[in-house]
Amino acid sequence: MNLKNKGSAALLLSLSLVMAACSSSNGGGGGATPSESPSGSNPPAADGSGGKTTIEFWHSLGGRNGELIDEMISRFNSSQDSVEVVGTYQGGYAETVTKLQQSVSAGTAPDLSMLERAYVQFFSDSEVLADMTPFMDSTGLSLDDFTEGLLGHSVFDDKIVSLPLNRSTPILHVNKSMLDEAGLEVPANWQELREVATALAEGSGENQVYGYSMVYDTWYPIAMITQAGGRFFNEEGTSIGFYDNGVGLKVFEYLKENQNSGALFYPPAQDSGNIVNQMFVGEKVGMIYQSTGSIGGLLESVEFDYVTAFLPADEVYANPTGGANLVMLEDSDKKEAAWEFVHWLMTSPEGAEEFIVESGYLPFTHAMVESDAIKELWEREPNRKVAYDQLEHAIDTNMHIAWQEVEQEFFSAIQAIMYDSEDIQATLDRLKSEADRILAQYN
């Protein structure tokens, strides 16, 4: 299906507004780091300055990670005399999507952009992303050089339209000291999670301690759906894949039972990432489902023995990936110069490898994994090695061009069940009906 032939401009703009209005900012789903001020905001230089070709690169990272992007760009610009990259912070992932869609329509798109991986398929189907295959072939780069668990949103219609950059997964963060004091082991499956969390839960009011918590996001229920043997979309892409098999009912009954017993603290939607992190640091909760990108900050903040572990399994282990990929825009007339930057990012120790070490995102090439820098990092911070090892169980069951629209209906279902305690089966009935209505437009 090619949306260019189906009124893609209106659909793109409409969807971008929905995503900008509804996108979660809690950091689950691999969201961009919040920032009080934009980074990389230098105005573009004119081509020919110093004999260099100027490339415009949009990104979605603010705060310290934005500063690391700026430092990475500066290293590249100083490393050669032919290309000058100008990096511009465009806001979070959803804001970048909106601006990118508008710029494509206006003919003012950048040469390169960071793009949250779940949005890649929509842009690819609209034929606005360049195929990087010829550039990879000409420089000896192959998909075999990349970590397989992070390539789920790179190839569409036999074209390589994106490559991993700042990627993350959810993981279980554990207050090992709290578990040790209670004589408990880190849970490996749902049954053990329920038992450990129930044993940790105690007190009431301001003194209440919960067994575990998770950020308000679709990331974690999707992981559990797959752990229980379901899929977010069915194989045909015509409906959700956790309704007829009873998996959705199983997942949300499990969560509600734990919530009602005090084993699970389900946070408010607003600022839930910070709330969950603060409760963990303050020892108000023993375990949290949170992004791998939180490891560095938690290590600096906790005063107890802190470890990470795989998300607990049900039928199988499974964890969705998040974060963003790098894309090249089809309308760019500077693709050769843009590829010089991309190739440097992917292959130079001073490129994305240094950014990965400093930022906390996952190493995404085999060369990075085997590098001395990453090995030394994992020796200092074994929690990050656990995050990489968990990629063996990475999943991409939310892949569909209609994902962003169906995701909003899924958020509504989560809210109805976890906040309003509405009937689980009736809520899932409504979700299936709405999902089927949306998906029918694309089939």
N, C-alpha and C positions, 0 to 999 in steps of 0.2 A: 504494500500500500504506500502510495506517495502522496503525502498531504499537500504537496504543491498543486496537485490536481483536484483537491477537495477543499478549497477555501482555506489554505493553511494560514494565511496572514491573520484572518480573524480568529482562528482557533489558537494560534500562537499567542496573540496579544491577550485574548480572554484567559488562557491558561496561566500566562505569566502574572496577571493581576490576581488570580486566585492563589497562586503559590506565594506571591509577595505578601498577601493579606493573611494567609493561614499557616505559613511555614513555622515550624517549631524552632525556638531559639534556645533550647535547653542543652544543646550539645550532644544529645543522643543522635543517632543517625549520622554521626561523624560530622556534625555541623561545624562551621567556621568559628574560629575563636572570636568572641566579642571584643570590640575595641571602642575606646572613648574617642579616639581620633584616628583618621585614616593614615595609612602608611603609603609610601611609594607615590606621593602626590606631585612629583615634579612634572612640570608641563613638558609635552613632547618636544624634542629638539627637531629642527628642520633637517631633512636629508642632506647629506653632503658635509655636515659638520665634522671636520677632522677626517674627511674622506670616508666616513662610515655610513652604512645604511641603517636608518632608524627603524626599529621594530617596536610595535605597541603590544604590551602584554597586560591583560587584565587579570586581577586575582581577587580572592575573597577572604584573605587573612589579615586581621588587624592585630593590635596589641603586640606582644613579643614575637609571635609567629610572623606578623607582618614585617617587623624589623628584620627578621631572619631572611625573609624573601628579598627585602631591599639589599641586604648584605650579599646574598647569593647573586643577585643581578649585578651588583658592583664588582664582584669577583670576575664575572664573565666579561663585563665591559673592559676591565683592565687586562684581561688575558689575551686579547687580540685586537687587531686594528681595522676590521672590516665591518663589524656589526655593533650597533649601540642599542641596547634594549631599554625601553622606558616602561617601568612597571607602575600600574595604577590600581589602587585599592578601590573596589566598586561596591563595598558593603558585603553583607553575608551572601550565602549561596543563592537564596531566592532573589535578592536584589541584583546580583550579577546576572542571573537568568533573565530578569526583566529588562535590564539595560542591554544585554546582548541581543535579545530579540528585537528590541526597538532599533538598535544600531544596524542590525541586518536589514530591516525594512527601510531604513534611511540611507543605506549604503555607506555607513560610517563605522563598520565593525572593525575591531582590532585585528591584528595579524594572528595573535595567540590569545587563548583565554583558559583560565581555570574553570572547570565545569563539574559540579557535583555529579557523581557517576550515574545516579538514577535519571538525570536529565539528558544524558548523552543520546539515548535512543530516539528521543523526540526530535532533537536537532539533526541527528543523522538521517532520519526519515524525511525530514524537510530539505535535505540535500544542501545544507549550508556548511557542513564540515568537510574539510579536505581529506582525501585518502592519503595517509602517510606511508603506504606500502612502498611506492617508488623511492622515497627518500630513505627508508630503512634499508631497502635492497642496495642502494648506491653506497651506503656507509657501513654495510655489513652488520646491521642491527636486526635482530629477529625476535619474534614473540617468545621464542625458546629462551631468551635471555632474561625474561621476566617471571616473577612469581605467579604461578598459575592461578592461585586463589584470588588474585587481584585483577584478572583479565576479563571478568564477566561482562564488563560494559565497554570493551575496546573494539570489538569486531561486529559490524553489522553489514549485511549484504556483501559479504566477502571483502569488506574494506576495513582497514585499520584506521579508525577515526578518532581514537583517543588512547593515551598511554597513562599509566598510573603516576600520581605525584604525591599528594598529601592524603594518605589512605590510613584508615583505622578500622577497628572492629570493637564490638562490645566484649567485655570480659568480666569475670567475677573478681571483685576486690575484697580482700578478707582481713579483718582484724584478728591476726593469728593469736595475739596475746589473749584476747577475750575468749577465743575457742579453747586455748590451752588451759586457762583458768577453770573452765567448765568441764575439762576432760573430753572435748569434742574434736572430731576430725573435720577437715575441709570437705564439704559435701561434693560427691561426684555425680549424683543423679537427683531427680526430683524428690524421691522418697527421703533420701538423706537430707536434702535441703529443708524439707518440711520438718523433719525431726530436729535438726540442728537449730533452725530458726525458732522453733517452738521452745526449745530448751533455753535459748538466749533471751527470749522475750520476758520482761519482768517490769514491775513498777507500774505507776500510773501518773497521769498529769505531766508536770514538768520533769519528773524523774523517770518517765517511761522509757524503756529501752526496747527496741525492736530487733527481730532476728535479721531481716534483710529489707532492702528497698531497691527500687529501680526508677530511673528517670522516666518522666512522662514522654513517651515516644513510641512510634510504631516498631522501632528496631527490636525491642525485647519480646513483644508478643509474636513477631514474625519468627524470631529465633525459636521460641517455644513451639510454634505451629509446626516448624520443620523438625524439631526434636521429637515431636509426637507422631511423625510420619505423614504430615500434610504438606501442602504447598500453599503459597499465598494465592497464586492463580492456578487454575487447572492447566493441564498440558495443552489443551486446545486454545487457551486464552479467551474462553467464552464466559467464564464464571470464576468465582473464588474457589480455591481448592481445599478448603477446610470446613465446609458446611455439610455436604452429604455424608462424609465419613465420620462426622461427629468430633473431629479434632478441635474445632473452634470451641465447642461446648466444653470439652475436656480442659482446654487451656484456661478458659475464663472461670470455670468452676474451681479449678485449682487455685487461681489467683484470689478469687473472692473468699474461699475458705481460709486461706492464709491471712488475708486482710482482716477478716472478721475475728480471727483468733488472736490477732495482735502480732503474729509472726511476721507479717508484711506491712510495712508502712508505704502506702502509695501517696506520693507527694502532690501538692497542688500543681496545676499545669504551668502557672506562671513561675518562671525562674526555678523550675524543678531541679535542674542540674546543679545549681549552686546550693540549693537546700539539701539535696542528697549528699553532696560532698561535705558540707558543713556538719551534717549529722554524723557522717562517718568519722571525720576528724575529731569531733566532740564525743565520740564513743557512745552516741545515742542509737547506733545501729551497727550490728556486727559485720554485715556483708552488704555489698551493693553491686547491682548490675550497672556498669558505667563504661564509657569509652576507654580504649587503650590510651587515648590522648590525655587522659586524666592522671596517668601514672606519675609523670614528673612532678606535677603540682602536689599530689598527695604525698609523695615521698618527702617533699620539703616541709610538709605541714604536720604529719602525724608524729605522735610520740609513743608509738607502740610497734610491735613486730607486725609489719604489713607485707602481705604476699598476694599474688594474683593466681588465679586458677581458671581452667576452662569453664565456660558456662555449663552448669549441670545438665546432664543428658536425661532424656526420657527413653524413647526407643533407640535414638542415636544421638551423638554429639552434632551440633550444628550452630553456626553463628553467621549472621549476615555481615557484609562489609559495608563501609561507609567512606566518607571523605570525597575528594575530588580527583579528577583526571585532567590532563592537559590536552587541549584540542587546537587545531589549526583551522582558520576560517577559509572556506573555499574561495571567497572573493579577494583574498589577499593577493597582491601582486609582488609580494616579497617572500614567497614561500621558501626559496633557497636560503635566504638570510635567516628567516625564522627557524629553519631546520638546524642551522648551525647552533643556535641556542638550545633547541630541544636535544640535539645529539650530545652537546656538552653536559646538559642537565643529567641525561641518562647514563653517561659513561665516565665523566670526570669525577675523581674523588673530591674535588673542590665544588662540584655542582650539587645535585640533589642529595648525594651521600652525606655531605657535611650538614646540609639542611635537616636531613632525617636524624642524624645523631643529636643535633642541638634542639630539635623541635619535639621529638617524641613520636612522630609518625612511623609507620612500618617501612622497613627496607623492602624495595619492590623489584630489585634485580638480584640475580644469583651472585653477581660480582660484588654487590653491596654486602650480601649476607656473608660472603667469604672474606671480606676485607678486614684488615687489622682493626680499623676504627669501630666496626660493628661488633667484632669479637670482644674487644676491650670494653665496649659499652655493656654488652651482655654479662660480662664478668663482674662489672661494677653494679649493674642493675638487672639481676636475673628476672625480675618481673616483666621486663620488656621482651626477654627471650620467650617467656610463656606466651605472650601476645602473638609473637611470630609463629610459634609452633601451632597455635590454635588455627592458623590459616589452613591447615590440613582439612578442617571441617567447614571451610567457608562456603556460603550458599548465595545464590542470586535468584530466589524464587519470586521476587517482586518485579521481574523484568517484563514490562509491557508498555506499549506506547501510551496507554491510558493510566499508568500508575499514579501520576500526581492527582488525577481526579478521584480515583478510587481510594487513594490514601486519605483524602479528606473525609470520605464516608467511614473509613476505618477509624479515624480519630473520633468521629462522632459516636461510633459504637463503643470505643474504649471509655469515653467520657460517661456515656449512659450506664455502663456496667460498673465501672470502678468508682465513679463519683456519685451517681444518682441511684445506684443499686437497682436499676431496672432489670426486669426478667431477662436472663441471658439468652435463652432460646428465642424469645420474641425479638430481641435486639439483633441477633444474628439473622433472623428471618428478614428484617428490614434491610440489613446490610447486604444480604444476597440480592434482594430485589433491586436495590439501588445500583449495586455493582453490575448486575446483569443488564440493567438499562443503559449504563454508561458503556459497557463493553460492546453492546449490540451496535453502537455507532461506528465501531472500528472493525467489525467482522462482516 
